[in-house]
Amino acid sequence: MLRWLVRSTVAGSANSDVRSESDRASRKANEAKRQFDYAKRERDLDKKMTYLAEGMSYLAESVNHVSNTTVPLAKVAFAASLLVENVQDNLNEQTNDKNVAPINAPPPTLNT
């Protein structure tokens, strides 16, 4: 039970990190789009270049936040695989107690 609690805590923490970074990336991408839209409507070349530069900066920040989700996603996947293994072991123990074939056992054959 303690292992399950630790694994689920790790998965929950990493999940919140992923959501947080994803939200930041979305905000930066939207801001980049807004700057590009301003640049499209602007007639003054200097202002247009400023908007484009700011948009590129926001876009780079967005990509950075997206790349920051890689490690937490890996943690979530790893914790999930350990949880599945733990659940399957528990199910196998329960089925062994009831003299039922485990989940990953081959199906019984009919002797005729």
KETI-592051 format. One record per atom (N, C-alpha, C, O, CB): residue number from 1; residue in three letters; x, y negated, z. Coordinates in steps of 0.02 Angstrom, whole numbers, plus 50000, padded with zeros to 5 digits. Glycine has a CB too. Layout:
N
 num residu     X     Y     Z
 NUM    Ala     X     Y     Z
...
***
This chain:
112
 num residu     X     Y     Z
   1    Met 50041 50059 50000
   1    Met 50000 50000 50000
   1    Met 50043 49937 50000
   1    Met 50027 49888 49967
   1    Met 49953 50000 50060
   2    Leu 50098 49940 50038
   2    Leu 50142 49882 50041
   2    Leu 50174 49868 49973
   2    Leu 50180 49810 49953
   2    Leu 50197 49893 50094
   3    Arg 50194 49921 49938
   3    Arg 50222 49911 49871
   3    Arg 50171 49878 49825
   3    Arg 50189 49833 49786
   3    Arg 50245 49978 49840
   4    Trp 50109 49900 49829
   4    Trp 50057 49870 49787
   4    Trp 50049 49797 49802
   4    Trp 50042 49756 49757
   4    Trp 49991 49907 49797
   5    Leu 50050 49779 49866
   5    Leu 50042 49710 49887
   5    Leu 50100 49667 49860
   5    Leu 50089 49612 49835
   5    Leu 50038 49704 49963
   6    Val 50161 49692 49865
   6    Val 50219 49655 49841
   6    Val 50215 49646 49765
   6    Val 50227 49592 49739
   6    Val 50285 49691 49860
   7    Arg 50199 49699 49730
   7    Arg 50194 49696 49657
   7    Arg 50139 49649 49634
   7    Arg 50149 49610 49587
   7    Arg 50183 49766 49628
   8    Ser 50082 49652 49667
   8    Ser 50027 49608 49646
   8    Ser 50043 49535 49663
   8    Ser 50022 49490 49627
   8    Ser 49962 49629 49681
   9    Thr 50080 49524 49717
   9    Thr 50101 49456 49733
   9    Thr 50149 49428 49681
   9    Thr 50143 49371 49660
   9    Thr 50134 49453 49803
  10    Val 50196 49470 49660
  10    Val 50244 49450 49607
  10    Val 50206 49434 49543
  10    Val 50219 49384 49511
  10    Val 50297 49505 49594
  11    Ala 50159 49478 49525
  11    Ala 50121 49467 49464
  11    Ala 50079 49404 49469
  11    Ala 50074 49366 49420
  11    Ala 50076 49527 49450
  12    Gly 50048 49392 49526
  12    Gly 50008 49332 49535
  12    Gly 50049 49269 49532
  12    Gly 50029 49219 49502
  12    Gly 49971 49335 49601
  13    Ser 50107 49270 49563
  13    Ser 50151 49212 49562
  13    Ser 50176 49197 49491
  13    Ser 50174 49140 49468
  13    Ser 50212 49223 49608
  14    Ala 50197 49249 49456
  14    Ala 50221 49240 49387
  14    Ala 50164 49217 49342
  14    Ala 50174 49176 49297
  14    Ala 50251 49305 49360
  15    Asn 50104 49242 49354
  15    Asn 50046 49222 49315
  15    Asn 50033 49147 49323
  15    Asn 50018 49113 49275
  15    Asn 49984 49262 49335
  16    Ser 50038 49122 49385
  16    Ser 50027 49051 49395
  16    Ser 50081 49009 49362
  16    Ser 50068 48955 49337
  16    Ser 50023 49035 49470
  17    Asp 50143 49035 49361
  17    Asp 50198 49000 49327
  17    Asp 50184 48996 49252
  17    Asp 50194 48943 49221
  17    Asp 50265 49036 49339
  18    Val 50160 49050 49223
  18    Val 50144 49052 49152
  18    Val 50089 49002 49136
  18    Val 50094 48964 49088
  18    Val 50124 49123 49130
  19    Arg 50036 49003 49176
  19    Arg 49981 48956 49164
  19    Arg 50003 48884 49169
  19    Arg 49984 48842 49128
  19    Arg 49924 48970 49214
  20    Ser 50044 48870 49219
  20    Ser 50068 48802 49229
  20    Ser 50110 48778 49170
  20    Ser 50099 48723 49144
  20    Ser 50109 48798 49294
  21    Glu 50157 48819 49148
  21    Glu 50200 48801 49092
  21    Glu 50160 48796 49028
  21    Glu 50172 48752 48986
  21    Glu 50256 48851 49083
  22    Ser 50111 48840 49019
  22    Ser 50069 48838 48960
  22    Ser 50028 48774 48958
  22    Ser 50020 48743 48905
  22    Ser 50023 48899 48958
  23    Asp 50001 48754 49015
  23    Asp 49963 48691 49018
  23    Asp 50007 48632 49002
  23    Asp 49987 48586 48966
  23    Asp 49931 48682 49088
  24    Arg 50068 48632 49029
  24    Arg 50115 48577 49014
  24    Arg 50131 48575 48939
  24    Arg 50133 48522 48909
  24    Arg 50180 48585 49054
  25    Ala 50143 48634 48910
  25    Ala 50158 48637 48838
  25    Ala 50100 48610 48797
  25    Ala 50111 48574 48748
  25    Ala 50173 48709 48817
  26    Ser 50039 48627 48816
  26    Ser 49981 48602 48780
  26    Ser 49975 48527 48784
  26    Ser 49960 48493 48735
  26    Ser 49917 48635 48806
  27    Arg 49986 48500 48844
  27    Arg 49982 48428 48852
  27    Arg 50035 48392 48810
  27    Arg 50020 48342 48777
  27    Arg 49991 48408 48926
  28    Lys 50096 48418 48810
  28    Lys 50150 48387 48770
  28    Lys 50135 48393 48695
  28    Lys 50148 48346 48658
  28    Lys 50218 48420 48787
  29    Ala 50109 48450 48674
  29    Ala 50092 48459 48603
  29    Ala 50037 48411 48582
  29    Ala 50040 48382 48528
  29    Ala 50071 48531 48588
  30    Asn 49987 48401 48625
  30    Asn 49934 48354 48609
  30    Asn 49960 48283 48606
  30    Asn 49939 48243 48564
  30    Asn 49878 48359 48662
  31    Glu 50006 48266 48651
  31    Glu 50035 48199 48650
  31    Glu 50077 48189 48587
  31    Glu 50076 48135 48558
  31    Glu 50079 48188 48713
  32    Ala 50113 48241 48566
  32    Ala 50152 48237 48504
  32    Ala 50105 48225 48445
  32    Ala 50119 48183 48402
  32    Ala 50193 48302 48492
  33    Lys 50050 48261 48442
  33    Lys 50001 48251 48388
  33    Lys 49974 48180 48388
  33    Lys 49966 48150 48335
  33    Lys 49944 48302 48394
  34    Arg 49960 48154 48447
  34    Arg 49935 48086 48453
  34    Arg 49986 48036 48425
  34    Arg 49968 47989 48390
  34    Arg 49918 48070 48526
  35    Gln 50050 48046 48442
  35    Gln 50102 48001 48417
  35    Gln 50108 48006 48341
  35    Gln 50118 47955 48307
  35    Gln 50170 48018 48450
  36    Phe 50103 48066 48314
  36    Phe 50106 48074 48241
  36    Phe 50046 48040 48207
  36    Phe 50053 48012 48153
  36    Phe 50109 48148 48222
  37    Asp 49988 48044 48239
  37    Asp 49929 48010 48211
  37    Asp 49939 47934 48212
  37    Asp 49921 47900 48165
  37    Asp 49866 48029 48251
  38    Tyr 49968 47909 48266
  38    Tyr 49984 47837 48269
  38    Tyr 50031 47818 48213
  38    Tyr 50023 47767 48180
  38    Tyr 50014 47818 48338
  39    Ala 50082 47859 48202
  39    Ala 50131 47845 48150
  39    Ala 50098 47844 48081
  39    Ala 50116 47804 48038
  39    Ala 50189 47897 48151
  40    Lys 50051 47889 48071
  40    Lys 50017 47893 48006
  40    Lys 49978 47829 47991
  40    Lys 49975 47807 47933
  40    Lys 49969 47953 48005
  41    Arg 49949 47799 48042
  41    Arg 49909 47739 48032
  41    Arg 49949 47674 48034
  41    Arg 49926 47622 48012
  41    Arg 49855 47735 48084
  42    Glu 50010 47678 48060
  42    Glu 50050 47617 48069
  42    Glu 50080 47594 48003
  42    Glu 50104 47634 47963
  42    Glu 50107 47630 48120
  43    Arg 50079 47528 47992
  43    Arg 50108 47499 47930
  43    Arg 50179 47475 47941
  43    Arg 50221 47478 47896
  43    Arg 50065 47441 47906
  44    Asp 50194 47452 48001
  44    Asp 50260 47427 48017
  44    Asp 50309 47487 48020
  44    Asp 50299 47533 48059
  44    Asp 50260 47387 48084
  45    Leu 50360 47485 47980
  45    Leu 50407 47541 47975
  45    Leu 50444 47555 48040
  45    Leu 50454 47613 48059
  45    Leu 50457 47528 47919
  46    Asp 50463 47503 48076
  46    Asp 50498 47513 48139
  46    Asp 50453 47547 48191
  46    Asp 50474 47593 48225
  46    Asp 50522 47446 48167
  47    Lys 50390 47525 48195
  47    Lys 50343 47557 48241
  47    Lys 50329 47629 48220
  47    Lys 50323 47673 48262
  47    Lys 50278 47516 48245
  48    Lys 50323 47639 48154
  48    Lys 50310 47706 48128
  48    Lys 50366 47754 48149
  48    Lys 50353 47810 48170
  48    Lys 50302 47704 48052
  49    Met 50428 47730 48142
  49    Met 50486 47771 48160
  49    Met 50487 47785 48236
  49    Met 50506 47840 48257
  49    Met 50551 47737 48139
  50    Thr 50467 47735 48275
  50    Thr 50464 47744 48348
  50    Thr 50413 47797 48366
  50    Thr 50426 47841 48407
  50    Thr 50447 47677 48383
  51    Tyr 50353 47794 48335
  51    Tyr 50302 47844 48348
  51    Tyr 50325 47914 48328
  51    Tyr 50313 47962 48364
  51    Tyr 50237 47826 48311
  52    Leu 50358 47919 48270
  52    Leu 50384 47983 48248
  52    Leu 50436 48011 48297
  52    Leu 50436 48070 48313
  52    Leu 50413 47977 48178
  53    Ala 50481 47967 48320
  53    Ala 50532 47989 48367
  53    Ala 50501 48012 48433
  53    Ala 50522 48063 48461
  53    Ala 50583 47933 48379
  54    Glu 50452 47975 48457
  54    Glu 50419 47994 48519
  54    Glu 50381 48060 48510
  54    Glu 50381 48103 48554
  54    Glu 50371 47939 48542
  55    Gly 50349 48068 48452
  55    Gly 50314 48130 48437
  55    Gly 50361 48189 48436
  55    Gly 50344 48243 48462
  55    Gly 50277 48125 48371
  56    Met 50419 48180 48406
  56    Met 50468 48235 48404
  56    Met 50494 48251 48474
  56    Met 50506 48310 48490
  56    Met 50528 48215 48358
  57    Ser 50501 48201 48515
  57    Ser 50523 48212 48584
  57    Ser 50471 48253 48622
  57    Ser 50488 48300 48657
  57    Ser 50536 48145 48619
  58    Tyr 50407 48234 48616
  58    Tyr 50353 48272 48648
  58    Tyr 50350 48343 48621
  58    Tyr 50338 48390 48659
  58    Tyr 50285 48237 48638
  59    Leu 50360 48350 48557
  59    Leu 50359 48417 48527
  59    Leu 50415 48460 48555
  59    Leu 50405 48519 48568
  59    Leu 50364 48412 48450
  60    Ala 50475 48431 48563
  60    Ala 50531 48469 48591
  60    Ala 50516 48489 48663
  60    Ala 50532 48545 48684
  60    Ala 50595 48427 48588
  61    Glu 50485 48444 48701
  61    Glu 50466 48461 48770
  61    Glu 50415 48517 48771
  61    Glu 50417 48561 48815
  61    Glu 50439 48399 48807
  62    Ser 50369 48516 48724
  62    Ser 50318 48569 48720
  62    Ser 50351 48637 48706
  62    Ser 50333 48686 48738
  62    Ser 50268 48553 48665
  63    Val 50397 48638 48660
  63    Val 50433 48701 48644
  63    Val 50472 48725 48706
  63    Val 50474 48785 48720
  63    Val 50481 48691 48584
  64    Asn 50501 48678 48742
  64    Asn 50538 48696 48803
  64    Asn 50492 48729 48854
  64    Asn 50511 48779 48885
  64    Asn 50572 48634 48833
  65    His 50432 48701 48863
  65    His 50385 48731 48911
  65    His 50361 48799 48887
  65    His 50352 48844 48928
  65    His 50325 48684 48921
  66    Val 50352 48808 48823
  66    Val 50332 48873 48797
  66    Val 50388 48924 48810
  66    Val 50373 48981 48830
  66    Val 50317 48869 48721
  67    Ser 50450 48904 48800
  67    Ser 50505 48951 48812
  67    Ser 50511 48967 48887
  67    Ser 50536 49021 48904
  67    Ser 50571 48923 48786
  68    Asn 50490 48923 48930
  68    Asn 50492 48936 49002
  68    Asn 50442 48989 49024
  68    Asn 50446 49013 49080
  68    Asn 50479 48872 49040
  69    Thr 50395 49007 48981
  69    Thr 50346 49059 48999
  69    Thr 50373 49129 48988
  69    Thr 50342 49177 49009
  69    Thr 50282 49049 48959
  70    Thr 50430 49137 48954
  70    Thr 50455 49203 48937
  70    Thr 50472 49244 48999
  70    Thr 50451 49302 49004
  70    Thr 50516 49196 48893
  71    Val 50510 49217 49044
  71    Val 50530 49254 49104
  71    Val 50470 49272 49148
  71    Val 50465 49330 49169
  71    Val 50581 49214 49144
  72    Pro 50425 49225 49163
  72    Pro 50367 49245 49203
  72    Pro 50323 49297 49168
  72    Pro 50295 49341 49201
  72    Pro 50325 49184 49219
  73    Leu 50317 49293 49102
  73    Leu 50279 49344 49066
  73    Leu 50311 49413 49073
  73    Leu 50276 49463 49081
  73    Leu 50272 49326 48991
  74    Ala 50376 49415 49070
  74    Ala 50412 49478 49079
  74    Ala 50400 49505 49149
  74    Ala 50392 49566 49159
  74    Ala 50487 49469 49066
  75    Lys 50399 49461 49199
  75    Lys 50386 49482 49268
  75    Lys 50316 49511 49274
  75    Lys 50306 49563 49306
  75    Lys 50394 49424 49317
  76    Val 50267 49478 49243
  76    Val 50198 49502 49246
  76    Val 50193 49571 49213
  76    Val 50161 49616 49240
  76    Val 50150 49452 49211
  77    Ala 50224 49579 49155
  77    Ala 50222 49643 49120
  77    Ala 50255 49698 49161
  77    Ala 50229 49754 49166
  77    Ala 50257 49637 49052
  78    Phe 50312 49682 49192
  78    Phe 50347 49732 49233
  78    Phe 50305 49751 49294
  78    Phe 50297 49810 49309
  78    Phe 50415 49705 49255
  79    Ala 50278 49702 49328
  79    Ala 50236 49716 49387
  79    Ala 50174 49755 49367
  79    Ala 50153 49800 49404
  79    Ala 50216 49650 49421
  80    Ala 50145 49739 49310
  80    Ala 50086 49776 49287
  80    Ala 50103 49849 49273
  80    Ala 50064 49893 49289
  80    Ala 50057 49743 49223
  81    Ser 50160 49861 49242
  81    Ser 50179 49930 49228
  81    Ser 50190 49969 49293
  81    Ser 50173 50028 49297
  81    Ser 50243 49933 49185
  82    Leu 50219 49937 49343
  82    Leu 50229 49970 49408
  82    Leu 50162 49983 49442
  82    Leu 50153 50035 49474
  82    Leu 50274 49928 49453
  83    Leu 50115 49936 49436
  83    Leu 50049 49945 49466
  83    Leu 50012 50003 49433
  83    Leu 49980 50043 49466
  83    Leu 50008 49881 49460
  84    Val 50017 50008 49367
  84    Val 49984 50062 49331
  84    Val 50013 50129 49353
  84    Val 49976 50177 49364
  84    Val 49992 50054 49254
  85    Glu 50079 50132 49360
  85    Glu 50112 50194 49382
  85    Glu 50088 50212 49452
  85    Glu 50073 50271 49465
  85    Glu 50189 50186 49381
  86    Asn 50084 50164 49496
  86    Asn 50062 50176 49564
  86    Asn 49990 50200 49566
  86    Asn 49974 50247 49602
  86    Asn 50070 50112 49606
  87    Val 49946 50168 49527
  87    Val 49876 50188 49525
  87    Val 49869 50259 49497
  87    Val 49830 50299 49523
  87    Val 49835 50138 49482
  88    Gln 49907 50274 49445
  88    Gln 49903 50341 49416
  88    Gln 49927 50394 49466
  88    Gln 49897 50447 49471
  88    Gln 49945 50345 49351
  89    Asp 49980 50379 49503
  89    Asp 50003 50426 49554
  89    Asp 49950 50437 49607
  89    Asp 49938 50494 49628
  89    Asp 50068 50400 49587
  90    Asn 49917 50384 49628
  90    Asn 49864 50390 49678
  90    Asn 49805 50430 49651
  90    Asn 49776 50472 49687
  90    Asn 49840 50321 49701
  91    Leu 49787 50419 49588
  91    Leu 49732 50457 49559
  91    Leu 49750 50531 49553
  91    Leu 49709 50575 49566
  91    Leu 49714 50430 49489
  92    Asn 49812 50544 49534
  92    Asn 49835 50614 49530
  92    Asn 49833 50647 49599
  92    Asn 49813 50705 49604
  92    Asn 49906 50618 49501
  93    Glu 49852 50612 49651
  93    Glu 49849 50639 49719
  93    Glu 49777 50654 49738
  93    Glu 49763 50707 49767
  93    Glu 49880 50590 49770
  94    Gln 49732 50609 49722
  94    Gln 49662 50620 49739
  94    Gln 49633 50679 49701
  94    Gln 49595 50719 49729
  94    Gln 49621 50557 49724
  95    Thr 49651 50686 49638
  95    Thr 49624 50742 49599
  95    Thr 49655 50808 49623
  95    Thr 49622 50859 49620
  95    Thr 49637 50732 49524
  96    Asn 49718 50807 49645
  96    Asn 49748 50868 49672
  96    Asn 49714 50889 49736
  96    Asn 49707 50949 49749
  96    Asn 49823 50857 49684
  97    Asp 49692 50841 49776
  97    Asp 49655 50857 49837
  97    Asp 49589 50892 49822
  97    Asp 49565 50931 49862
  97    Asp 49643 50794 49877
  98    Lys 49560 50878 49765
  98    Lys 49495 50906 49747
  98    Lys 49502 50965 49699
  98    Lys 49452 50989 49672
  98    Lys 49451 50852 49716
  99    Asn 49563 50989 49688
  99    Asn 49576 51045 49642
  99    Asn 49552 51031 49572
  99    Asn 49523 51075 49539
  99    Asn 49544 51108 49668
 100    Val 49562 50971 49549
 100    Val 49544 50951 49482
 100    Val 49609 50935 49445
 100    Val 49658 50912 49475
 100    Val 49496 50889 49481
 101    Ala 49610 50949 49380
 101    Ala 49671 50936 49341
 101    Ala 49688 50862 49342
 101    Ala 49643 50820 49338
 101    Ala 49663 50961 49268
 102    Pro 49753 50844 49349
 102    Pro 49772 50773 49348
 102    Pro 49755 50741 49281
 102    Pro 49743 50775 49231
 102    Pro 49846 50766 49362
 103    Ile 49755 50675 49281
 103    Ile 49736 50637 49222
 103    Ile 49780 50652 49163
 103    Ile 49756 50657 49106
 103    Ile 49737 50563 49237
 104    Asn 49845 50659 49174
 104    Asn 49890 50669 49118
 104    Asn 49904 50743 49103
 104    Asn 49948 50759 49064
 104    Asn 49956 50633 49132
 105    Ala 49865 50788 49133
 105    Ala 49874 50860 49121
 105    Ala 49840 50877 49054
 105    Ala 49792 50844 49034
 105    Ala 49843 50903 49180
 106    Pro 49866 50929 49020
 106    Pro 49833 50950 48958
 106    Pro 49764 50980 48973
 106    Pro 49753 51005 49028
 106    Pro 49877 51002 48920
 107    Pro 49719 50977 48924
 107    Pro 49651 51003 48935
 107    Pro 49653 51079 48945
 107    Pro 49697 51112 48917
 107    Pro 49605 50984 48877
 108    Pro 49607 51106 48983
 108    Pro 49606 51179 48993
 108    Pro 49588 51215 48928
 108    Pro 49552 51187 48886
 108    Pro 49556 51199 49051
 109    Thr 49612 51276 48921
 109    Thr 49596 51316 48861
 109    Thr 49544 51368 48879
 109    Thr 49540 51391 48936
 109    Thr 49660 51351 48832
 110    Leu 49504 51385 48830
 110    Leu 49452 51435 48840
 110    Leu 49480 51503 48822
 110    Leu 49509 51512 48768
 110    Leu 49388 51420 48799
 111    Asn 49472 51552 48866
 111    Asn 49495 51620 48852
 111    Asn 49434 51661 48830
 111    Asn 49388 51672 48869
 111    Asn 49528 51653 48916
 112    Thr 49435 51682 48768
 112    Thr 49378 51720 48742
 112    Thr 49399 51790 48725
 112    Thr 49357 51829 48703
 112    Thr 49349 51687 48681
***
